[in-house]
Each structure stands twice: as structure tokens, then as C-alpha cells.
Amino acid sequence: MTHTDSRTMRRVLHREIAGTIGLLTDEHDFRAMRRYRSFTFDDHAAYLKHVEGLLRTRALQGSHTTVALFDPEEYAEFCTHKGLDPDNPSSRTRFTARLAVTGPTLPYEGQPLSDLLPALVDEAVRQATWEYATTLLARLGDCASCGEDLGRAAFARASDLLVRILDTAPPGNRHLVCSVTGPPETLVAALHVADTDGDVKLDETEALEFTTVLALGLATESPGGLVIRASAPGNPDRIYGWRLRAYGLDPLTAGEVFDAYCTDVESGDLISPESNVDYCEPPDLGEEKHPQGHHH
């Protein structure tokens, strides 16, 4: 009886242990791991099938599993730094445990792996974009004229602009995209805002990332833009935006918004406009209630 009770208690505890699986999302990363003899998989598709089976089994057992993006290059660096043998399963376990805290992760909630993989990659891109933009803002240092922290001032300015953009937006759900062009690549951040009868909800992490990218564009006066799409039942979607200019936003005309959405980026050919969509000029954002940010 005591033995049975012990096994039952262990099963209960097993269900309460959260786990993390480091996932090799693409063929290139999978091939990089095959150089280790202890990594026994030889086919990426079969590997993904086994991972999905494991995730489903854990979910059926009532266990919570987080999926992390496993990067072979970061893993090799981790092993070198920690003095670990990379060709040892326990080393991969330690690296995966670290990813659970520091890396891009998503909870497994029963969705097909074909849906989880692109979402995990998107999460990794979001995190990398935010970290890169944050680093660049910090490197701006202080203003030579007044000593103000340029990165902090730009973030305050971007936060104020975002509040005014949302305050002046028409009712409904809003999808915002901010892009900043500069070496070595273009940074893009998106923000989804749900509006149900005046009850506005947004993801704080998304908002932080969006504001950081906008702040970087403002502080560096890099080419870029911000567009918003507002959707409400029974009304056409409204799309409008601004270009980033001299530490502020310059409204795009309706024609410029139309051209941006109805021109193929690769070929320059015209694309048919979406139905039930108004390409329009942005509303006036009004004056800053409390002037913030660095202005000279």
C-alpha cells in the first residue's frame, strides 16, 4: 500500500514539473548539431515528428512544457565558456535550462508544430530586435550640449507619441508597425491593440519593443515610418501613417499611403487595393501636454 501511494505521489509531482524543450527549427541548425555523436537524429522531419509526439504526450499527462529556440552556435559558445563537453546530452540539458530563462520561448498549448515553429522564430526576431535597439540607444550617451541622456530622452518622446497616436485613433482594433532603416539592417516592430467598447488592451512587452524601435529612429534621425490600421465592425478599415523626420513624425498623404500598400516592393508593379479599406491621412496628434525628449 505504501509503495503504491509513493508511485501515485511521484506521478502527481511529475505533472507539476514544468519542462523546457530546445527546438532546432530549421534544417541548417539541425545539420550543425549532427556533428555531435550523442545527437542521434539523422532526419529533420523525423526529429520534428518525435518532438511533436513528446509535446502531445506531456500535455495529455497534464505537464506544462515551454519550447525554446535552440541555436547551435550559441550552444557551442556556452559549452566553451562553461568548460563543458558539447557532445554530451547533459550539456544540452544545461543549455536548454538557460534558454528557459534568457532565450525566446513559447508555451506549448496543443497547437500543431507547423504553427508553433514560425511563432517561435517570430518571437526570437522580436527579442533580438528589442535587444539590438536597446543596445544602440544606450550607446548614444549624453548630449554634448546639455548632458541629457539621449536614449532616455528619445524613449520618453516615443512613449508620448505612441500615447497620442492611440488617443487619436478611430475606435476598433489597431495594428501598428514601425520600421527604422539603418546599417546593418532594417528594424521592424509591431503592436496589436484590442479595443472592445472602449476597453483597450495591449501587450506590455510588445509596447516596450515598439517604443524602443521608434525611439531609436527618432534619436538617430534614421529613415523610417509608422503606419496604423484601425478595424471596427461595420466600417472600412482605415490605414494611415507617418514618416520619421527630425526627431518627430511627418504625416503621409493619402496618396503616399496608397502607393506604399499598393506597390510591389520587389518589382515596383501596382497591386490591386484591398476592398473595404480607406487609405487616408492621419488625424492631428495635437500638441504635447508635457514636452518631453531632447529637442536640440
RACOR-V421046 format. One record per backbone hydrogen bond with DSSP energy under -1.0 kcal/mol. CO is the residue of the C=O (numbers start at 1). NH is the residue of the N-H. If there is no record, write none. Layout:
co: {CO | CO}
nh: {NH | NH}
This chain:
co: {1 | 2 | 3 | 4 | 5 | 6 | 7 | 8 | 9 | 10 | 11 | 14 | 19 | 21 | 23 | 26 | 27 | 28 | 29 | 33 | 36 | 38 | 43 | 44 | 45 | 46 | 47 | 48 | 49 | 50 | 51 | 52 | 53 | 54 | 55 | 56 | 57 | 58 | 59 | 64 | 65 | 66 | 67 | 68 | 71 | 72 | 73 | 74 | 75 | 76 | 77 | 78 | 79 | 79 | 88 | 88 | 89 | 90 | 91 | 92 | 93 | 94 | 95 | 96 | 98 | 98 | 99 | 104 | 106 | 112 | 112 | 113 | 115 | 116 | 117 | 118 | 119 | 120 | 121 | 122 | 123 | 124 | 125 | 126 | 127 | 128 | 129 | 130 | 131 | 132 | 133 | 134 | 135 | 137 | 141 | 143 | 148 | 149 | 150 | 151 | 152 | 153 | 154 | 155 | 156 | 157 | 158 | 159 | 160 | 161 | 162 | 163 | 164 | 173 | 174 | 175 | 176 | 177 | 178 | 179 | 180 | 187 | 189 | 191 | 193 | 194 | 196 | 198 | 199 | 201 | 203 | 204 | 205 | 206 | 207 | 208 | 209 | 210 | 211 | 212 | 213 | 214 | 215 | 216 | 217 | 223 | 224 | 225 | 226 | 227 | 228 | 229 | 230 | 231 | 232 | 237 | 238 | 239 | 240 | 241 | 242 | 243 | 245 | 248 | 250 | 253 | 254 | 255 | 256 | 257 | 258 | 262 | 264 | 269 | 276 | 278}
nh: {5 | 6 | 7 | 8 | 9 | 10 | 11 | 12 | 13 | 14 | 15 | 17 | 66 | 68 | 70 | 30 | 31 | 32 | 33 | 36 | 39 | 40 | 47 | 48 | 49 | 50 | 51 | 52 | 53 | 54 | 55 | 56 | 57 | 58 | 59 | 60 | 61 | 63 | 62 | 19 | 108 | 21 | 106 | 23 | 75 | 76 | 77 | 78 | 79 | 80 | 81 | 82 | 83 | 84 | 91 | 92 | 93 | 94 | 95 | 96 | 97 | 98 | 99 | 100 | 101 | 102 | 103 | 69 | 67 | 115 | 116 | 117 | 119 | 120 | 121 | 122 | 123 | 124 | 125 | 126 | 127 | 128 | 129 | 130 | 131 | 132 | 133 | 134 | 135 | 136 | 137 | 138 | 139 | 140 | 150 | 147 | 143 | 153 | 154 | 155 | 156 | 157 | 158 | 159 | 160 | 161 | 162 | 163 | 164 | 165 | 166 | 167 | 168 | 231 | 193 | 229 | 191 | 227 | 189 | 225 | 187 | 180 | 178 | 176 | 174 | 201 | 199 | 200 | 196 | 194 | 207 | 208 | 209 | 210 | 211 | 212 | 213 | 214 | 215 | 216 | 217 | 218 | 219 | 220 | 222 | 181 | 244 | 179 | 242 | 177 | 240 | 175 | 238 | 173 | 235 | 278 | 230 | 280 | 228 | 252 | 226 | 250 | 248 | 245 | 243 | 257 | 258 | 259 | 260 | 261 | 262 | 271 | 268 | 264 | 237 | 239}
